[in-house]
Amino acid sequence: MRKEGCPEIDRKRCKGCGRCVSACEARLISLETDGVQKIAAVRDCERCNQCGKCVEDCLYGAISFRMMP
């Protein structure tokens, strides 16, 4: 399922499980520490191929796509 734009992480919904990290073939998503909790973060959004696998694999609905200018 192709999406338009760039993946955006809802930091309140993200549980830091890492499923999106594994799903991203371009390796644009990583986990970072926010206090004592791990949170997904997107890097180099311009390289995203909009495959939508990160959205599909997120069990918590924490990833959506935002339109790029």
C-alpha positions as CSV (number, residue, x, y, z in Angstrom):
1,M,0.0,0.0,0.0
2,R,1.8,3.2,-1.2
3,K,1.3,6.4,0.8
4,E,2.0,10.0,-0.2
5,G,4.4,12.0,1.8
6,C,6.6,11.1,4.8
7,P,5.9,8.9,7.9
8,E,5.2,10.9,11.0
9,I,5.3,9.4,14.5
10,D,2.7,10.2,17.1
11,R,4.9,10.3,20.1
12,K,2.0,9.9,22.5
13,R,0.9,6.6,20.8
14,C,4.3,5.1,20.1
15,K,5.3,2.4,22.5
16,G,8.9,2.0,21.2
17,C,8.4,-1.6,20.1
18,G,10.6,-1.3,17.0
19,R,8.2,-3.0,14.5
20,C,8.4,0.1,12.3
21,V,12.2,0.0,12.4
22,S,12.2,-3.6,11.1
23,A,9.5,-2.8,8.5
24,C,11.4,0.1,6.9
25,E,13.4,-1.2,4.0
26,A,15.1,2.2,3.5
27,R,16.2,2.2,7.2
28,L,14.8,5.7,7.9
29,I,13.2,4.9,11.2
30,S,15.2,4.3,14.4
31,L,14.4,4.2,18.1
32,E,15.6,7.1,20.3
33,T,15.4,7.5,24.1
34,D,12.9,10.0,25.5
35,G,13.5,10.0,29.2
36,V,13.1,6.4,30.1
37,Q,11.0,5.4,27.1
38,K,12.0,4.5,23.6
39,I,10.3,6.4,20.8
40,A,10.5,5.9,17.0
41,A,12.0,8.7,15.0
42,V,12.2,9.3,11.2
43,R,15.4,10.4,9.6
44,D,16.1,11.5,6.0
45,C,12.4,11.6,5.1
46,E,13.3,12.6,1.6
47,R,14.6,9.1,0.9
48,C,11.2,7.5,1.9
49,N,9.7,5.4,-0.9
50,Q,6.2,5.7,0.6
51,C,5.8,1.9,0.7
52,G,3.5,2.1,3.8
53,K,5.0,-0.9,5.6
54,C,5.8,1.1,8.7
55,V,2.1,2.2,9.0
56,E,0.9,-1.4,8.4
57,D,3.2,-2.9,11.0
58,C,2.5,-0.4,13.8
59,L,0.2,-2.1,16.3
60,Y,-0.6,1.2,18.0
61,G,-1.6,3.4,15.1
62,A,1.2,5.7,15.9
63,I,2.4,6.3,12.3
64,S,0.7,8.3,9.6
65,F,1.9,10.1,6.5
66,R,2.1,13.8,6.2
67,M,2.4,15.5,2.8
68,M,5.8,16.9,1.9
69,P,5.9,20.4,0.4
